[in-house]
Amino acid sequence: MPENLNAAQALNLGLRKILTERPESLVLGQDIGTYGGAFKVTEGLLADFGRPRVFNTPLAESACTGYAIGLALNGHRPIEEFQFSDFVTEAATQITLNAATYRFRSGAAVPMVLRLPTGGGLTFGSFHSQELDSFLLAMPGLKALYPSTPQDAFNALLAAYEDNNPVILFEHKALYRRGKAPVAWDANYRDIWSPKKLRAGDYATLVTYGDMVHLAEAAAAYLAAEYEITLDLFDLRALAPLRLEAIESSLQRTGRLIVLHEGRRTHGFGAELVARLTEKYFSAMKAAPLRIASLDLPVPFAPELEQAFRPTKDKIIERITEWMG
């Protein structure tokens, strides 16, 4: 039976399912034991599964990730939680040079999941709010999922866990407790590796992911009600590998492309999406593509400044209506 869960609870349910059914699984990270993690996603796991399966690590991301890689190479399938995705920079060598390239260099699989609480909007400042998707995925050998709903979070964890490659699971912090939705076992959980179409329209193709999905839905609803402009809206869900066939078909039909993401505009992930889609379907384009993203600044701490820094529903509507004109 489906349970009404928020995203944090859905991830906890997924971790419980994995720990129960897969004896080779381990969960590790800073303060994930008795404390339950910075965002309480691992709450109760230590008590239920014991310290050999769920354990705290020192405040040393590079060492902990190197340890997890060693576990993955020796028959385990570790799931490592970072307190904040920003601190993944401390483990950049382990992730992007060691884990990501191991199979290419030696043929050995490194099956591990890196859970990264990411994103802004909660006034945590520049050390605890960044989007590092484009930074990490510039390096080959990593897979990445970025769910936007509790069910997709549950499915993404299961799909990431079973993969024989290192998989980054981006978890937007603002979505952990933003409402509840039914979550249940889904036999088609691997569909998370493909985009999901959320709205149908004919004016433009809008592609986004993560927290921005909810802003995009609100903006699309407004445009339909006020301007009778309808959009094909896609939740990308998987950032690596990119499976863009459905989006390509939409773009061929609409001829207009909008890409929305929370990361900074310069070198942001949206640039890769725009490049891939427009270089293939340039002749079908009726307008220059529109990129909507955060400003090229460190993430501000003050609420008013962070609001100005990130995309909002009103700013998305304003950018799209200006672009339409």
Secondary structure as the mmCIF struct_conf table of DSSP 4:
data_model
#
loop_
_struct_conf.conf_type_id
_struct_conf.id
_struct_conf.beg_label_comp_id
_struct_conf.beg_label_asym_id
_struct_conf.beg_label_seq_id
_struct_conf.end_label_comp_id
_struct_conf.end_label_asym_id
_struct_conf.end_label_seq_id
STRN STRN1 GLU A 3 LEU A 5
HELX_RH_AL_P HELX_RH_AL_P1 ALA A 7 GLU A 21
TURN_TY1_P TURN_TY1_P1 PRO A 23 GLU A 24
STRN STRN2 SER A 25 GLY A 29
TURN_TY1_P TURN_TY1_P2 GLN A 30 ASP A 31
BEND BEND1 GLY A 33 TYR A 35
TURN_TY1_P TURN_TY1_P3 ALA A 38 PHE A 39
BEND BEND2 LYS A 40 LYS A 40
TURN_TY1_P TURN_TY1_P4 VAL A 41 GLY A 44
HELX_RH_AL_P HELX_RH_AL_P2 LEU A 45 PHE A 49
TURN_TY1_P TURN_TY1_P5 ARG A 51 ARG A 53
STRN STRN3 VAL A 54 ASN A 56
BEND BEND3 LEU A 59 LEU A 59
HELX_RH_AL_P HELX_RH_AL_P3 GLU A 61 LEU A 73
TURN_TY1_P TURN_TY1_P6 ASN A 74 GLY A 75
STRN STRN4 ARG A 77 GLU A 81
BEND BEND4 GLN A 83 PHE A 84
HELX_RH_3T_P HELX_RH_3T_P1 SER A 85 ALA A 91
HELX_RH_AL_P HELX_RH_AL_P4 ALA A 92 ALA A 92
HELX_RH_PI_P HELX_RH_PI_P1 THR A 93 ALA A 99
TURN_TY1_P TURN_TY1_P7 ALA A 100 THR A 101
HELX_RH_AL_P HELX_RH_AL_P5 TYR A 102 SER A 106
BEND BEND5 GLY A 107 GLY A 107
STRN STRN5 VAL A 113 THR A 118
BEND BEND6 GLY A 121 LEU A 122
TURN_TY1_P TURN_TY1_P8 SER A 126 PHE A 127
BEND BEND7 HIS A 128 HIS A 128
HELX_RH_AL_P HELX_RH_AL_P6 ASP A 133 LEU A 137
TURN_TY1_P TURN_TY1_P9 ALA A 138 ALA A 138
BEND BEND8 MET A 139 MET A 139
TURN_TY1_P TURN_TY1_P10 PRO A 140 GLY A 141
STRN STRN6 LYS A 143 LEU A 145
BEND BEND9 THR A 149 THR A 149
HELX_RH_AL_P HELX_RH_AL_P7 PRO A 150 GLU A 162
BEND BEND10 ASN A 164 ASN A 165
STRN STRN7 VAL A 167 HIS A 172
HELX_RH_3T_P HELX_RH_3T_P2 LYS A 173 LEU A 175
TURN_TY1_P TURN_TY1_P11 TYR A 176 ARG A 177
BEND BEND11 ARG A 178 ARG A 178
STRN STRN8 ALA A 181 VAL A 183
TURN_TY1_P TURN_TY1_P12 ALA A 187 ASN A 188
HELX_RH_3T_P HELX_RH_3T_P3 TYR A 189 TRP A 193
BEND BEND12 SER A 194 SER A 194
STRN STRN9 LYS A 196 ARG A 199
BEND BEND13 ASP A 202 TYR A 203
STRN STRN10 ALA A 204 THR A 208
TURN_TY1_P TURN_TY1_P13 GLY A 210 ASP A 211
HELX_RH_AL_P HELX_RH_AL_P8 MET A 212 TYR A 227
STRN STRN11 LEU A 231 ASP A 235
STRN STRN12 ALA A 238 ALA A 240
BEND BEND14 PRO A 241 PRO A 241
HELX_RH_AL_P HELX_RH_AL_P9 GLU A 245 THR A 254
STRN STRN13 LEU A 257 ARG A 264
BEND BEND15 ARG A 265 ARG A 265
TURN_TY1_P TURN_TY1_P14 THR A 266 HIS A 267
HELX_RH_AL_P HELX_RH_AL_P10 PHE A 269 TYR A 281
HELX_RH_3T_P HELX_RH_3T_P4 PHE A 282 ALA A 284
BEND BEND16 LYS A 286 ALA A 287
STRN STRN14 LEU A 290 SER A 294
BEND BEND17 ASP A 296 LEU A 297
HELX_LH_PP_P HELX_LH_PP_P1 PRO A 298 PRO A 300
BEND BEND18 PHE A 301 ALA A 302
HELX_RH_AL_P HELX_RH_AL_P11 PRO A 303 PHE A 309
BEND BEND19 ARG A 310 ARG A 310
HELX_RH_AL_P HELX_RH_AL_P12 LYS A 313 MET A 324
#
